[in-house]
């Protein structure tokens, strides 16, 4: 994708508390997907997850801090320009955000809630959240599940529903967003102790794949946009054999053609390849992630990009179109990298 003659760019989130440079912008080589760092902007603490406005001219970042905030940047040039002060989200430890229906929605891990912040016509943010929807519940794994921990929020492919994944309550919530207010439509229970972290929709819009952090598996679900229902079908291992105790899956992404799903697992430091077969996923195999502690992954232009937090790099892989298996193609150093997105 080009914008006014400018080539495609990547935006990389980092943890400033661990030495990250803030929000990093990189150029994407159109011939082979190689990244080249253009700039870093350090003004917001721990901008660990990023999202672009549909227009592509504004970038939003969580501030994954106890206070919890979201920040807006103009990205017309190669260096993001802050567009107003960070806005408190009314929740702690926001780990994920999305732009939907004129709002930035954040998933607040610490407080177990989802916040809605209105986006003004110029792309800047209203000074406070219009709504904070609190999750409730707990799970059986006491160290991590004493209360709710919302980890991800996103619209479904139809745009009718807001879907949030909660690691603490072993559930997924489907909500409506009307007039800046979130209302619960239904809550779907997953296996107790699974610790769901992120969800990826199949591009066909009929299935959803939920990566579980507390057990290295993916839960395959059937999704219906007509009535906002999510039906768990099966749970598939991400790793062959018996995983170590420090295997913590993180990111998950479905191929644009819907034939494969990829997931990353920290500790084991691998990428899992799963083949899609209608209502099922089948583990093809795993490959090293190219670094240590892969926190997030993303697909762009037939390549899979991995933000390796503890080794401080973004590594990219060519994807075999027949098998879906990634082959390491390159890497750039980005201290405390936590996510990578593309315009």
C-alpha positions as CSV (number, residue, x, y, z in Angstrom):
1,X,0.0,0.0,0.0
2,X,1.3,3.5,-0.8
3,X,0.1,6.8,0.5
4,X,0.7,9.9,-1.7
5,X,3.8,8.3,-3.2
6,X,5.1,7.1,0.2
7,X,5.7,3.4,0.6
8,X,4.2,1.2,3.2
9,X,5.3,1.7,6.8
10,X,5.3,-0.4,10.0
11,X,4.7,0.9,13.4
12,X,6.2,-0.9,16.4
13,X,5.1,-0.6,20.0
14,X,7.6,-1.0,22.8
15,X,7.9,-1.1,26.6
16,X,9.8,2.1,27.6
17,X,10.1,0.8,31.2
18,X,12.3,-2.0,29.7
19,X,14.4,0.3,27.5
20,X,12.1,0.6,24.5
21,X,12.3,3.7,22.4
22,X,8.6,4.4,22.4
23,X,6.6,4.2,19.2
24,X,8.9,3.2,16.3
25,X,8.3,3.9,12.6
26,X,9.9,1.7,10.0
27,X,9.8,1.7,6.2
28,X,8.8,-1.5,4.4
29,X,10.7,-2.5,1.3
30,X,8.1,-3.3,-1.3
31,X,10.3,-6.0,-2.9
32,X,11.0,-8.2,0.1
33,X,9.3,-6.8,3.2
34,X,12.5,-5.8,4.8
35,X,12.1,-3.2,7.6
36,X,14.3,-0.1,8.1
37,X,13.8,2.0,11.2
38,X,12.9,5.6,10.4
39,X,12.2,7.1,13.8
40,X,11.3,6.6,17.4
41,X,9.0,8.8,19.5
42,X,9.3,8.6,23.3
43,X,6.6,10.6,25.0
44,X,4.1,8.1,26.3
45,X,5.0,5.4,28.9
46,X,4.9,1.8,27.6
47,X,3.0,2.2,24.3
48,X,2.8,-1.6,24.1
49,X,0.0,-1.9,21.5
50,X,-0.9,0.3,18.6
51,X,-3.8,0.7,16.2
52,X,-4.3,2.9,13.1
53,X,-7.4,4.9,12.2
54,X,-9.2,3.5,9.1
55,X,-8.1,6.7,7.2
56,X,-4.4,5.8,8.0
57,X,-3.5,9.3,9.1
58,X,-3.8,8.8,12.9
59,X,-2.2,6.2,15.1
60,X,-3.4,5.3,18.6
61,X,-1.3,3.8,21.4
62,X,-2.1,2.4,24.8
63,X,0.0,3.4,27.7
64,X,0.2,0.1,29.6
65,X,0.6,1.7,33.0
66,X,-1.2,1.4,36.3
67,X,-3.0,4.6,35.6
68,X,-3.9,3.5,32.0
69,X,-4.2,5.9,29.1
70,X,-4.4,6.1,25.3
71,X,-2.5,8.5,23.1
72,X,-3.1,9.8,19.6
73,X,-0.4,10.6,16.9
74,X,-0.6,12.1,13.5
75,X,1.4,10.0,11.1
76,X,1.4,12.0,7.9
77,X,5.2,12.1,7.9
78,X,7.9,9.6,8.9
79,X,7.8,10.7,12.6
80,X,4.6,10.4,14.5
81,X,3.5,13.7,16.0
82,X,1.6,13.7,19.3
83,X,-2.0,15.0,18.8
84,X,-3.0,16.1,22.3
85,X,-2.1,14.7,25.7
86,X,-2.7,11.1,26.6
87,X,-6.3,10.4,27.7
88,X,-7.0,8.3,30.8
89,X,-9.1,5.3,30.1
90,X,-10.5,4.7,33.5
91,X,-8.8,1.3,33.8
92,X,-5.4,0.0,34.6
93,X,-2.9,-1.8,32.4
94,X,-4.5,-1.5,29.0
95,X,-2.8,-4.2,26.8
96,X,-4.8,-3.8,23.6
97,X,-6.9,-1.4,21.6
98,X,-8.9,-1.1,18.4
99,X,-10.6,1.7,16.5
100,X,-14.3,1.0,15.9
101,X,-17.4,3.1,15.2
102,X,-15.9,6.4,16.0
103,X,-14.2,5.2,19.2
104,X,-10.9,3.9,20.5
105,X,-11.7,0.8,22.6
106,X,-9.1,-0.5,25.1
107,X,-8.8,-3.8,26.9
108,X,-7.6,-3.0,30.4
109,X,-5.8,-6.1,31.8
110,X,-5.2,-4.8,35.3
111,X,-8.7,-3.7,36.1
112,X,-10.5,-6.2,33.9
113,X,-12.5,-3.8,31.9
114,X,-13.1,-2.4,28.4
115,X,-13.1,1.4,27.8
116,X,-14.5,3.5,25.0
117,X,-12.9,6.8,24.1
118,X,-14.6,9.0,21.5
119,X,-12.6,10.0,18.4
120,X,-13.3,13.6,17.3
121,X,-13.7,14.4,13.6
122,X,-10.1,15.5,13.4
123,X,-8.9,12.2,14.8
124,X,-8.0,13.5,18.3
125,X,-9.4,12.0,21.4
126,X,-12.1,13.2,23.7
127,X,-10.7,14.1,27.2
128,X,-12.2,11.1,29.0
129,X,-13.7,7.7,28.3
130,X,-17.4,7.8,27.4
131,X,-17.9,4.4,29.0
132,X,-16.0,1.8,31.1
133,X,-17.5,-1.7,30.9
134,X,-16.3,-3.8,33.9
135,X,-15.9,-7.5,33.5
136,X,-16.6,-9.8,36.5
137,X,-15.7,-13.3,37.5
138,X,-12.7,-15.4,38.2
139,X,-10.9,-18.6,37.2
140,X,-9.4,-21.7,38.9
141,X,-5.8,-20.7,38.5
142,X,-5.4,-18.5,41.5
143,X,-2.1,-16.8,40.6
144,X,-3.5,-15.3,37.5
145,X,-7.3,-15.6,37.7
146,X,-8.4,-14.1,41.0
147,X,-10.4,-11.6,39.0
148,X,-11.1,-10.4,35.4
149,X,-8.2,-9.5,33.1
150,X,-9.4,-8.2,29.8
151,X,-6.6,-8.8,27.3
152,X,-8.0,-8.0,23.9
153,X,-10.9,-6.1,22.3
154,X,-11.9,-5.9,18.6
155,X,-14.9,-5.7,16.4
156,X,-16.1,-8.8,14.6
157,X,-15.7,-8.9,10.8
158,X,-19.3,-7.6,10.3
159,X,-18.7,-4.6,12.5
160,X,-21.9,-5.3,14.4
161,X,-20.3,-6.6,17.6
162,X,-17.5,-5.8,20.0
163,X,-15.7,-8.9,21.2
164,X,-13.4,-8.9,24.3
165,X,-11.3,-11.8,25.5
166,X,-10.7,-12.2,29.3
167,X,-7.8,-14.3,30.6
168,X,-9.0,-14.0,34.2
169,X,-12.6,-15.2,33.7
170,X,-12.0,-17.9,31.0
171,X,-14.5,-16.2,28.8
172,X,-15.3,-14.1,25.7
173,X,-17.8,-11.3,25.9
174,X,-19.8,-10.0,23.0
175,X,-21.1,-6.4,23.3
176,X,-22.9,-3.7,21.4
177,X,-21.5,-0.2,21.1
178,X,-24.2,2.4,20.9
179,X,-23.7,6.1,21.5
180,X,-20.4,5.5,23.2
181,X,-21.8,2.9,25.6
182,X,-20.9,-0.8,25.7
183,X,-23.7,-3.2,26.6
184,X,-23.3,-6.9,27.1
185,X,-25.0,-9.1,24.5
186,X,-23.7,-12.5,25.8
187,X,-20.7,-14.1,27.6
188,X,-19.3,-17.3,26.3
189,X,-17.5,-19.6,28.8
190,X,-14.4,-21.4,27.7
191,X,-12.6,-24.3,29.5
192,X,-11.8,-23.3,33.1
193,X,-8.1,-22.5,33.6
194,X,-7.4,-22.1,29.8
195,X,-6.7,-18.4,30.2
196,X,-7.8,-17.0,26.8
197,X,-5.6,-14.1,25.6
198,X,-6.3,-13.1,22.0
199,X,-8.8,-14.0,19.3
200,X,-8.4,-14.0,15.5
201,X,-11.3,-14.3,13.1
202,X,-11.2,-16.4,10.0
203,X,-11.4,-14.0,7.0
204,X,-14.6,-15.8,6.0
205,X,-16.2,-14.5,9.2
206,X,-17.6,-17.8,10.2
207,X,-15.0,-19.0,12.7
208,X,-12.8,-17.6,15.5
209,X,-9.6,-18.9,16.9
210,X,-8.8,-18.1,20.5
211,X,-5.2,-18.5,21.7
212,X,-5.0,-19.6,25.4
213,X,-2.1,-18.3,27.5
214,X,-2.3,-20.6,30.6
215,X,-2.5,-23.8,28.5
216,X,-0.7,-23.7,25.1
217,X,-3.8,-24.4,23.0
218,X,-6.2,-22.8,20.5
219,X,-9.9,-23.0,21.0
220,X,-11.7,-23.2,17.7
221,X,-15.2,-21.6,17.7
222,X,-18.0,-21.1,15.2
223,X,-19.0,-17.5,14.9
224,X,-22.4,-16.1,13.8
225,X,-22.6,-12.4,13.1
226,X,-26.4,-12.7,12.6
227,X,-27.0,-13.2,16.3
228,X,-23.6,-12.5,17.9
229,X,-23.0,-16.1,19.0
230,X,-19.7,-17.9,19.6
231,X,-19.7,-21.6,19.9
232,X,-16.6,-23.4,21.1
233,X,-16.0,-26.6,19.0
234,X,-12.6,-28.0,20.0
235,X,-9.3,-27.2,21.7
236,X,-6.1,-27.9,19.7
237,X,-2.5,-28.1,21.1
238,X,0.0,-25.5,19.8
239,X,3.0,-27.6,20.7
240,X,4.0,-31.2,20.1
241,X,4.5,-33.4,23.1
242,X,4.4,-32.1,26.7
243,X,5.1,-28.4,26.9
244,X,7.3,-26.9,29.6
245,X,5.6,-24.9,32.5
246,X,6.9,-21.7,31.0
247,X,5.1,-22.0,27.7
248,X,2.9,-18.9,27.4
249,X,1.2,-18.4,24.0
250,X,0.7,-14.8,23.0
251,X,-0.3,-13.7,19.5
252,X,-2.5,-15.4,16.9
253,X,-3.2,-14.4,13.3
254,X,-5.2,-16.1,10.5
255,X,-3.9,-16.0,6.9
256,X,-5.8,-13.6,4.5
257,X,-6.8,-16.6,2.4
258,X,-8.0,-18.5,5.4
259,X,-5.9,-21.6,4.9
260,X,-3.6,-21.3,7.9
261,X,-3.4,-19.9,11.4
262,X,-0.1,-18.9,13.1
263,X,0.4,-18.5,16.8
264,X,3.5,-17.5,18.9
265,X,4.5,-19.1,22.3
266,X,6.8,-17.4,24.7
267,X,9.2,-19.5,26.8
268,X,9.3,-22.1,24.1
269,X,10.0,-19.2,21.7
270,X,8.3,-20.8,18.7
271,X,5.8,-20.1,16.0
272,X,3.1,-22.8,15.5
273,X,1.6,-23.5,12.1
274,X,-2.0,-24.8,12.0
275,X,-3.8,-25.8,8.9
276,X,-7.5,-24.9,8.6
277,X,-9.9,-27.7,7.7
278,X,-13.4,-26.3,8.0
279,X,-14.4,-26.7,11.7
280,X,-10.9,-28.0,12.6
281,X,-7.3,-26.9,13.0
282,X,-4.5,-29.3,12.6
283,X,-1.0,-28.6,14.0
284,X,1.5,-28.7,11.1
285,X,4.5,-28.0,13.2
286,X,6.6,-25.3,14.9
287,X,9.7,-23.3,14.0
288,X,11.9,-21.0,16.2
289,X,10.6,-17.4,16.4
290,X,14.0,-15.8,15.7
291,X,14.4,-14.3,19.1
292,X,13.2,-14.5,22.7
293,X,9.7,-14.0,24.1
294,X,7.5,-13.4,21.0
295,X,4.9,-11.0,22.4
296,X,2.9,-10.4,19.2
297,X,2.8,-11.4,15.5
298,X,1.3,-10.0,12.4
299,X,1.0,-10.9,8.7
300,X,1.7,-8.5,5.9
301,X,2.4,-9.1,2.2
302,X,2.9,-12.8,2.5
303,X,5.3,-12.4,5.4
304,X,4.9,-13.1,9.1
305,X,6.4,-10.5,11.5
306,X,7.3,-11.3,15.1
307,X,7.9,-8.7,17.9
308,X,10.4,-10.5,20.2
309,X,10.2,-8.6,23.4
310,X,13.1,-9.8,25.5
311,X,15.7,-10.2,22.6
312,X,14.6,-6.8,21.4
313,X,13.9,-7.4,17.7
314,X,11.3,-7.6,15.0
315,X,12.0,-10.7,12.9
316,X,10.2,-11.5,9.7
317,X,9.5,-14.8,7.9
318,X,8.6,-15.8,4.4
319,X,5.6,-18.1,4.3
320,X,5.5,-21.2,2.2
321,X,2.2,-20.8,0.3
322,X,1.7,-24.6,0.2
323,X,2.5,-25.5,3.8
324,X,2.2,-22.2,5.7
325,X,5.6,-22.9,7.3
326,X,7.6,-19.8,8.0
327,X,11.3,-19.4,7.0
328,X,13.4,-16.6,8.6
329,X,14.1,-13.8,6.2
330,X,15.4,-10.9,8.3
331,X,15.4,-8.9,11.5
332,X,15.9,-5.5,12.9
333,X,16.8,-4.5,16.5
334,X,14.0,-2.8,18.4
335,X,14.5,-2.9,22.2
336,X,11.5,-4.3,24.2
337,X,9.4,-4.7,21.0
338,X,5.8,-5.6,21.9
339,X,3.7,-5.3,18.7
340,X,4.0,-4.5,15.0
341,X,1.3,-3.2,12.7
342,X,1.2,-1.9,9.1
343,X,-0.5,0.9,7.3
